[in-house]
Amino acid sequence: VLHPSLERVHNWGRFQESIYVVTEQCSGTTLKAFLDAGQLLNASQTVKLGIELASGLALLHQQGICHGDISPDTVILGFDGSPKLSSIYLANALAAAEAGRLGLVGTGLEDRLHGFRAPEYRSGINELKSDVYSLAMTLRAAEGRQPPTASARTKDLSHTELSNYADAKDIFELAVTPDPDSRCDTKALVEGLVRTAKNFVKPMPVQFPEFLIGQAAI
């Protein structure tokens, strides 16, 4: 699946007892590292990020592929202004490992951000609309809002303040509703964010701390 906001997978295979995946090299930093550095995105930057990521996710969903692990840790903020969803293969590989089909799966699994998972994940369900919930919660984090606790994720968040900009409130409410059947899909999420973007001036480029740029260059 080729999209400017999806990390491209070039190849994969097996070497001895390990499975490997070859992806494109992206010059940037994860949204998690950006937030951990005390940085936040403003409203217009968050909407732009949401449109780009949701557009890529919509194409992924059209192919019947579920990302399964969207969080600030799997969003790359490109230094050139181009964000990407990364580790698209990771959730499926982990499921294969848990089922005994793979003995070893990559790296970084200990740091997966479980707080961004949809409520239905607790029942063993992980579907396309689960990605919508995770992406919406990731966008909340981009503007400084922490994900709810596991118990709170089963409650209706529609009456809570979901963003700093009222025009996006309706679509965010539909994206984080606990019931997957009532939740919007990626196409509706893109359309809602595009409507919101019409009320903003063009966002300024994201400013990265120098040390994050230096770390990426190592």
C-alpha positions in Angstrom: 0.0 0.0 0.0 1.7 3.2 -1.2 0.8 6.5 0.5 3.0 9.4 1.6 1.7 9.1 5.2 2.4 5.4 5.5 5.9 3.9 6.2 6.7 1.9 3.1 7.7 -1.8 3.5 10.3 -2.7 0.9 11.0 -6.3 1.8 10.7 -9.0 4.4 12.1 -12.5 5.0 13.7 -14.9 7.5 17.3 -15.2 8.6 18.0 -18.2 10.8 15.5 -18.0 13.6 14.5 -14.3 13.1 12.0 -12.6 10.9 13.1 -9.2 9.4 11.3 -6.4 7.7 13.0 -3.7 5.6 11.2 -0.3 5.6 12.0 3.1 4.2 14.3 5.3 6.2 12.3 8.3 7.5 14.2 11.4 8.7 12.2 12.5 11.7 11.3 11.6 15.3 8.3 9.8 16.9 5.4 11.8 18.2 6.1 10.2 21.6 9.7 11.5 21.6 8.4 15.0 20.6 5.9 15.0 23.4 8.4 13.6 26.0 10.6 16.6 25.1 7.8 18.9 26.4 6.6 19.9 22.9 3.0 20.1 21.8 1.2 20.8 18.5 -1.3 23.6 18.2 -4.8 23.1 17.0 -4.1 23.7 13.3 -1.0 21.6 13.3 -3.0 18.8 15.0 -5.8 19.0 12.4 -3.2 18.9 9.6 -1.5 15.8 11.2 -4.9 14.2 11.6 -5.9 14.7 7.9 -2.6 13.2 6.7 -2.5 10.2 8.9 -6.2 9.5 8.6 -5.9 9.6 4.8 -3.1 7.0 4.8 -5.1 4.9 7.3 -8.2 5.1 5.0 -6.2 3.6 2.1 -4.8 0.9 4.4 -8.4 0.1 5.5 -9.6 0.0 1.9 -7.2 -3.0 1.5 -8.7 -4.7 4.6 -5.5 -4.1 6.6 -5.8 -3.1 10.3 -2.8 -1.3 11.7 -3.5 -2.5 15.2 -1.1 -0.4 17.2 -1.6 3.3 16.5 -0.1 5.5 19.2 2.4 8.4 19.5 5.1 5.7 19.4 4.1 4.6 15.9 3.7 8.1 14.4 6.8 9.6 12.8 6.9 13.4 12.6 9.1 14.0 9.5 11.6 16.9 9.7 10.4 17.8 6.2 6.8 18.2 7.5 5.6 14.8 6.3 4.3 12.5 9.0 4.0 8.8 8.6 2.3 5.9 10.3 5.0 3.3 11.1 5.2 -0.3 12.3 2.1 -1.3 10.3 3.2 -4.9 10.4 4.0 -5.0 14.1 0.5 -5.9 15.5 0.0 -8.7 13.1 3.5 -10.1 13.8 2.8 -10.0 17.5 -0.5 -11.8 17.0 1.4 -14.5 15.0 4.0 -14.8 17.8 1.3 -15.2 20.4 -0.4 -17.9 18.3 2.9 -19.8 18.1 3.6 -19.1 14.4 6.6 -16.9 15.1 9.2 -17.4 17.9 10.6 -13.9 17.9 9.1 -10.6 16.9 11.3 -7.5 16.3 12.1 -5.0 19.1 10.4 -2.4 21.1 7.4 -4.5 22.1 7.9 -3.7 25.8 7.3 0.0 25.1 3.9 -0.4 23.3 1.5 2.2 24.5 -1.5 0.2 25.5 -3.4 3.2 26.8 -4.3 4.2 23.2 -6.1 0.9 22.4 -9.9 0.9 21.8 -12.1 -0.4 24.6 -13.0 -3.5 22.6 -9.4 -4.7 22.7 -10.0 -5.9 26.2 -12.5 -8.4 24.7 -10.0 -9.6 22.2 -11.4 -7.5 19.3 -9.2 -5.4 17.2 -10.8 -4.2 14.0 -10.6 -1.3 11.5 -12.6 1.0 13.7 -10.3 0.2 16.6 -7.7 2.1 14.6 -10.0 5.1 14.3 -10.2 5.2 18.1 -6.5 4.9 18.5 -5.7 7.6 16.0 -8.2 10.0 17.6 -6.6 9.4 21.0 -3.1 9.9 19.5 -4.3 13.3 18.1 -5.6 14.2 21.5 -2.1 13.4 22.9 -0.5 15.7 20.3 -2.2 18.7 21.8 -1.4 17.6 25.4 -4.3 15.3 26.5 -3.4 12.0 28.1 -5.4 8.9 27.2 -8.0 7.7 29.8 -7.4 4.9 32.2 -8.5 1.4 31.2 -11.8 1.7 33.2 -12.5 5.1 31.7 -12.1 3.8 28.2 -15.3 1.8 28.5 -17.3 5.0 29.2 -18.9 7.4 26.8 -16.4 10.3 26.3 -18.8 12.3 24.1 -19.5 14.9 26.8 -15.9 15.6 27.7 -13.8 18.3 26.2 -12.1 16.5 23.3 -10.1 19.3 21.7 -9.2 22.9 21.8 -11.3 23.7 18.7 -15.0 23.3 18.7 -15.4 22.6 15.0 -13.7 19.2 15.4 -15.7 18.2 18.4 -18.4 16.3 16.6 -16.1 14.1 14.6 -13.8 13.4 17.6 -16.9 12.4 19.6 -17.8 9.9 16.9 -14.2 8.6 16.7 -13.8 7.8 20.4 -17.3 6.4 21.2 -16.9 3.1 23.1 -19.3 1.3 20.7 -17.5 0.3 17.5 -20.8 0.1 15.6 -21.5 3.8 16.5 -17.9 4.9 15.8 -17.1 6.7 12.5 -14.8 5.2 9.9 -11.6 6.7 8.5 -13.4 8.2 5.6 -15.7 10.2 7.8 -12.8 11.2 10.1 -10.9 12.6 7.1 -14.0 14.5 5.9 -14.6 15.9 9.4 -11.1 17.1 9.8 -11.0 18.7 6.4 -14.2 20.7 7.2 -12.4 21.8 10.4 -9.3 22.8 8.5 -11.2 25.3 6.4 -11.6 27.5 9.6 -7.8 27.7 10.1 -5.0 29.6 8.5 -2.2 27.4 7.1 -0.3 26.0 10.1 3.2 26.9 10.8 5.8 24.2 10.3 6.5 22.1 13.4 9.5 23.3 15.3 11.8 20.5 16.6 14.2 20.8 19.5 17.8 20.6 18.3 18.6 17.6 20.4 15.9 15.6 18.7 17.3 16.4 15.3 20.7 15.5 16.5 19.5 12.1 17.9 17.9 11.3 14.6 21.1 12.0 12.8 23.1 9.5 14.9 
